[in-house]
Amino acid sequence: MIMKVKVRPSKAAASGDMNKVEIYRGWCKKCGICVAFCPRGVLDTDESSYPIVKVPEKCNGCQLCEMRCPDFAIVVSKDEESYAGKGSASGQ
């Protein structure tokens, strides 16, 4: 099961920039490393000890959860949908 959550980084909230956090529960062994390393307290665990995005508006997209996950069960990436329609084709 994949849990996909779009999070708005606090620094970029005004500009509408978004990150996408994907948690692959099938790969997760519930070690809690991602929760422990999140500097903003964005992640927590559910009643089954799986990581969840508890406070998405605090996420700054640092990717520490992704880098520390021994199972590669978390991916943080830019959400391309949030950039659609911004500026011109040349990126301005």
N, C-alpha and C positions, 0 to 999 in steps of 0.2 A: 504494500500500500504506500502510495506517495502522497505526502501532504505538501501542497504548494501554498505559499503565503507571500503576497506582495507586501513589502514594507517600505515605508517612506522614511528615508534617512532624516534625522532631525535637522541637520545643517542645511539640507537642500529642500526642506518642506515647502518653502515659498516658491521655488522654481518648478516643483512638480516631479522632480527626479525620483525614480523608484528603484528598489532592488527586489529581486525575487529570491526567496528562501525555499529550497526544496529539501524536505526530510524524507529519506527513503527508509521507512520503518522496517522493511524486510531485511535491510542490511544492518540495521542498528542493533547493537548488543546491550543497549541501555547502560553504558558505563558512566554517563554523566559528565564526561570530559568537556563536551561542548557547553553545557550549562555552567560549569565551573570557570571556564575561560572567557565567557562573554563579559566584556568590561562594562557593558551598559545594563546588565540584568534583563536582557530581552528574552532569553530562553528560560524555561522552567520544565518540570516534568509533569506528565499527567498521572492519573491513578495507577497506570500500568508501568510507570517509570520511563516511558518514552519521552524524548524531548519535544516540547511544543514552543511555538512563538507566543509568549504571554503578553509582551508589551511591544508590538511591532513598531510603533511610532518612535521608540527610542533607538532603533537600529541605525547605526552609522555606516553599515556595509564594510566593516573592517575585515571580515572573513576569518577571524580567529577560530570560530567554531568549525569552519570548513577545514582549515589548516591543521587543527589538532585532532580531528576525528580519525581514529585509527581504522575505521571501517568504510571511509569515504561515503558516509551516509547523509552528509549535508552538503548542499551546493548553494552558494550565494552568487548571484549574477545580476547584471543590469537587466531590467525589464524593458525590452525593445518596444513594447506597446506604449509605454509611457513617453517614449521619445517620438512617436509617430506624430507628424504634423507640426513638430517644433521647428521653427526656422525654415529656411529654403532648402533646396536640394544640395546646395553647397555647404550646408551646415551653419549658416548665419542666422 
